């Protein structure tokens, strides 16, 4: 089946809207460096 690439964003938005999390509790990931990918 197809992978839902927006699922994580929808979950975060839902948790914030429901007051379970605040925006300050969400950590935005950084992109992996080329060195990290070549390990």
Gaussian input, Z-matrix of N, CA and C with variables (Angstrom, degrees):
# hf/3-21g

backbone

0 1
 N
 C     1     B1
 C     2     B2     1     A1
 N     3     B3     2     A2     1     D1
 C     4     B4     3     A3     2     D2
 C     5     B5     4     A4     3     D3
 N     6     B6     5     A5     4     D4
 C     7     B7     6     A6     5     D5
 C     8     B8     7     A7     6     D6
 N     9     B9     8     A8     7     D7
 C    10    B10     9     A9     8     D8
 C    11    B11    10    A10     9     D9
 N    12    B12    11    A11    10    D10
 C    13    B13    12    A12    11    D11
 C    14    B14    13    A13    12    D12
 N    15    B15    14    A14    13    D13
 C    16    B16    15    A15    14    D14
 C    17    B17    16    A16    15    D15
 N    18    B18    17    A17    16    D16
 C    19    B19    18    A18    17    D17
 C    20    B20    19    A19    18    D18
 N    21    B21    20    A20    19    D19
 C    22    B22    21    A21    20    D20
 C    23    B23    22    A22    21    D21
 N    24    B24    23    A23    22    D22
 C    25    B25    24    A24    23    D23
 C    26    B26    25    A25    24    D24
 N    27    B27    26    A26    25    D25
 C    28    B28    27    A27    26    D26
 C    29    B29    28    A28    27    D27
 N    30    B30    29    A29    28    D28
 C    31    B31    30    A30    29    D29
 C    32    B32    31    A31    30    D30
 N    33    B33    32    A32    31    D31
 C    34    B34    33    A33    32    D32
 C    35    B35    34    A34    33    D33
 N    36    B36    35    A35    34    D34
 C    37    B37    36    A36    35    D35
 C    38    B38    37    A37    36    D36
 N    39    B39    38    A38    37    D37
 C    40    B40    39    A39    38    D38
 C    41    B41    40    A40    39    D39
 N    42    B42    41    A41    40    D40
 C    43    B43    42    A42    41    D41
 C    44    B44    43    A43    42    D42
 N    45    B45    44    A44    43    D43
 C    46    B46    45    A45    44    D44
 C    47    B47    46    A46    45    D45
 N    48    B48    47    A47    46    D46
 C    49    B49    48    A48    47    D47
 C    50    B50    49    A49    48    D48
 N    51    B51    50    A50    49    D49
 C    52    B52    51    A51    50    D50
 C    53    B53    52    A52    51    D51
 N    54    B54    53    A53    52    D52
 C    55    B55    54    A54    53    D53
 C    56    B56    55    A55    54    D54
 N    57    B57    56    A56    55    D55
 C    58    B58    57    A57    56    D56
 C    59    B59    58    A58    57    D57
 N    60    B60    59    A59    58    D58
 C    61    B61    60    A60    59    D59
 C    62    B62    61    A61    60    D60
 N    63    B63    62    A62    61    D61
 C    64    B64    63    A63    62    D62
 C    65    B65    64    A64    63    D63
 N    66    B66    65    A65    64    D64
 C    67    B67    66    A66    65    D65
 C    68    B68    67    A67    66    D66
 N    69    B69    68    A68    67    D67
 C    70    B70    69    A69    68    D68
 C    71    B71    70    A70    69    D69
 N    72    B72    71    A71    70    D70
 C    73    B73    72    A72    71    D71
 C    74    B74    73    A73    72    D72
 N    75    B75    74    A74    73    D73
 C    76    B76    75    A75    74    D74
 C    77    B77    76    A76    75    D75
 N    78    B78    77    A77    76    D76
 C    79    B79    78    A78    77    D77
 C    80    B80    79    A79    78    D78
 N    81    B81    80    A80    79    D79
 C    82    B82    81    A81    80    D80
 C    83    B83    82    A82    81    D81
 N    84    B84    83    A83    82    D82
 C    85    B85    84    A84    83    D83
 C    86    B86    85    A85    84    D84
 N    87    B87    86    A86    85    D85
 C    88    B88    87    A87    86    D86
 C    89    B89    88    A88    87    D87
 N    90    B90    89    A89    88    D88
 C    91    B91    90    A90    89    D89
 C    92    B92    91    A91    90    D90
 N    93    B93    92    A92    91    D91
 C    94    B94    93    A93    92    D92
 C    95    B95    94    A94    93    D93
 N    96    B96    95    A95    94    D94
 C    97    B97    96    A96    95    D95
 C    98    B98    97    A97    96    D96
 N    99    B99    98    A98    97    D97
 C   100   B100    99    A99    98    D98
 C   101   B101   100   A100    99    D99
 N   102   B102   101   A101   100   D100
 C   103   B103   102   A102   101   D101
 C   104   B104   103   A103   102   D102
 N   105   B105   104   A104   103   D103
 C   106   B106   105   A105   104   D104
 C   107   B107   106   A106   105   D105
 N   108   B108   107   A107   106   D106
 C   109   B109   108   A108   107   D107
 C   110   B110   109   A109   108   D108
 N   111   B111   110   A110   109   D109
 C   112   B112   111   A111   110   D110
 C   113   B113   112   A112   111   D111
 N   114   B114   113   A113   112   D112
 C   115   B115   114   A114   113   D113
 C   116   B116   115   A115   114   D114

   B1=1.4428
   B2=1.5227
   B3=1.3015
   B4=1.4574
   B5=1.5228
   B6=1.3179
   B7=1.4559
   B8=1.5240
   B9=1.3015
   B10=1.4656
   B11=1.5265
   B12=1.3224
   B13=1.4626
   B14=1.5239
   B15=1.3059
   B16=1.4698
   B17=1.5262
   B18=1.3225
   B19=1.4590
   B20=1.5279
   B21=1.3244
   B22=1.4652
   B23=1.5130
   B24=1.3181
   B25=1.4669
   B26=1.5230
   B27=1.3228
   B28=1.4704
   B29=1.5251
   B30=1.3312
   B31=1.4668
   B32=1.5252
   B33=1.3360
   B34=1.4694
   B35=1.5210
   B36=1.3250
   B37=1.4636
   B38=1.5326
   B39=1.3337
   B40=1.4649
   B41=1.5271
   B42=1.3368
   B43=1.4631
   B44=1.5265
   B45=1.3224
   B46=1.4646
   B47=1.5262
   B48=1.3274
   B49=1.4688
   B50=1.5257
   B51=1.3252
   B52=1.4649
   B53=1.5268
   B54=1.3361
   B55=1.4598
   B56=1.5156
   B57=1.3220
   B58=1.4624
   B59=1.5240
   B60=1.3238
   B61=1.4604
   B62=1.5171
   B63=1.3402
   B64=1.4645
   B65=1.5250
   B66=1.3262
   B67=1.4628
   B68=1.5233
   B69=1.3302
   B70=1.4720
   B71=1.5240
   B72=1.3171
   B73=1.4627
   B74=1.5247
   B75=1.3122
   B76=1.4600
   B77=1.5219
   B78=1.3213
   B79=1.4618
   B80=1.5197
   B81=1.3198
   B82=1.4597
   B83=1.5325
   B84=1.3230
   B85=1.4696
   B86=1.5270
   B87=1.3190
   B88=1.4661
   B89=1.5265
   B90=1.3027
   B91=1.4634
   B92=1.5271
   B93=1.3223
   B94=1.4614
   B95=1.5218
   B96=1.3297
   B97=1.4654
   B98=1.5289
   B99=1.3175
   B100=1.4623
   B101=1.5280
   B102=1.3446
   B103=1.4661
   B104=1.5259
   B105=1.3334
   B106=1.4650
   B107=1.5226
   B108=1.3180
   B109=1.4619
   B110=1.5243
   B111=1.3172
   B112=1.4602
   B113=1.5244
   B114=1.3054
   B115=1.4701
   B116=1.5047
   A1=109.23
   A2=116.32
   A3=121.15
   A4=111.11
   A5=116.35
   A6=121.97
   A7=109.23
   A8=116.92
   A9=122.16
   A10=108.85
   A11=116.54
   A12=121.17
   A13=112.72
   A14=118.47
   A15=121.75
   A16=112.60
   A17=117.01
   A18=120.94
   A19=112.14
   A20=116.98
   A21=120.30
   A22=112.48
   A23=116.47
   A24=120.58
   A25=110.77
   A26=116.77
   A27=120.06
   A28=111.16
   A29=116.87
   A30=120.54
   A31=110.09
   A32=117.00
   A33=120.66
   A34=110.92
   A35=117.15
   A36=121.55
   A37=110.61
   A38=117.18
   A39=121.44
   A40=110.91
   A41=116.97
   A42=120.56
   A43=111.69
   A44=117.17
   A45=120.90
   A46=110.28
   A47=117.31
   A48=121.08
   A49=111.94
   A50=117.21
   A51=121.29
   A52=112.48
   A53=117.45
   A54=120.79
   A55=113.76
   A56=117.31
   A57=121.51
   A58=110.16
   A59=116.58
   A60=123.01
   A61=109.04
   A62=115.23
   A63=119.50
   A64=107.73
   A65=116.48
   A66=120.23
   A67=111.79
   A68=117.28
   A69=120.04
   A70=112.00
   A71=118.00
   A72=121.80
   A73=113.03
   A74=117.40
   A75=121.87
   A76=108.87
   A77=116.57
   A78=122.16
   A79=108.56
   A80=116.12
   A81=121.32
   A82=108.08
   A83=118.54
   A84=120.60
   A85=111.78
   A86=114.75
   A87=120.12
   A88=108.33
   A89=116.22
   A90=120.88
   A91=109.81
   A92=116.09
   A93=121.11
   A94=109.20
   A95=115.00
   A96=118.98
   A97=109.17
   A98=116.12
   A99=120.68
   A100=110.06
   A101=116.83
   A102=120.63
   A103=111.54
   A104=117.05
   A105=120.33
   A106=111.15
   A107=116.61
   A108=120.94
   A109=112.83
   A110=117.23
   A111=121.07
   A112=113.39
   A113=118.52
   A114=122.13
   A115=109.64
   D1=165.58
   D2=-178.70
   D3=-73.77
   D4=145.06
   D5=177.02
   D6=-84.97
   D7=128.93
   D8=179.24
   D9=-85.94
   D10=98.24
   D11=-176.23
   D12=-73.17
   D13=-10.71
   D14=-178.20
   D15=-100.67
   D16=0.32
   D17=-174.70
   D18=-59.68
   D19=-45.13
   D20=-178.97
   D21=-60.80
   D22=-42.57
   D23=179.23
   D24=-64.45
   D25=-40.18
   D26=179.19
   D27=-65.89
   D28=-39.06
   D29=178.48
   D30=-64.07
   D31=-46.14
   D32=178.38
   D33=-59.45
   D34=-46.82
   D35=-179.73
   D36=-60.31
   D37=-43.03
   D38=178.89
   D39=-62.00
   D40=-46.69
   D41=-178.33
   D42=-63.40
   D43=-36.84
   D44=177.27
   D45=-69.57
   D46=-45.45
   D47=-179.74
   D48=-62.15
   D49=-33.55
   D50=-179.92
   D51=-83.03
   D52=-3.65
   D53=179.27
   D54=79.10
   D55=12.31
   D56=-179.93
   D57=-77.61
   D58=-37.33
   D59=176.34
   D60=-128.82
   D61=158.32
   D62=171.55
   D63=-110.99
   D64=162.74
   D65=-178.90
   D66=-60.12
   D67=-27.09
   D68=-179.83
   D69=-72.63
   D70=-15.10
   D71=179.26
   D72=-90.74
   D73=-6.77
   D74=-179.18
   D75=-93.02
   D76=127.48
   D77=179.25
   D78=-104.54
   D79=126.08
   D80=179.10
   D81=-87.27
   D82=122.76
   D83=-178.49
   D84=-70.25
   D85=152.01
   D86=174.89
   D87=-97.43
   D88=156.99
   D89=178.30
   D90=-68.99
   D91=146.51
   D92=176.68
   D93=-70.66
   D94=143.48
   D95=177.42
   D96=-79.00
   D97=164.91
   D98=178.00
   D99=-60.27
   D100=-39.96
   D101=178.51
   D102=-61.75
   D103=-39.61
   D104=177.77
   D105=-62.59
   D106=-38.17
   D107=-177.54
   D108=-74.64
   D109=-22.79
   D110=-176.74
   D111=-95.16
   D112=10.84
   D113=179.52
   D114=-72.92

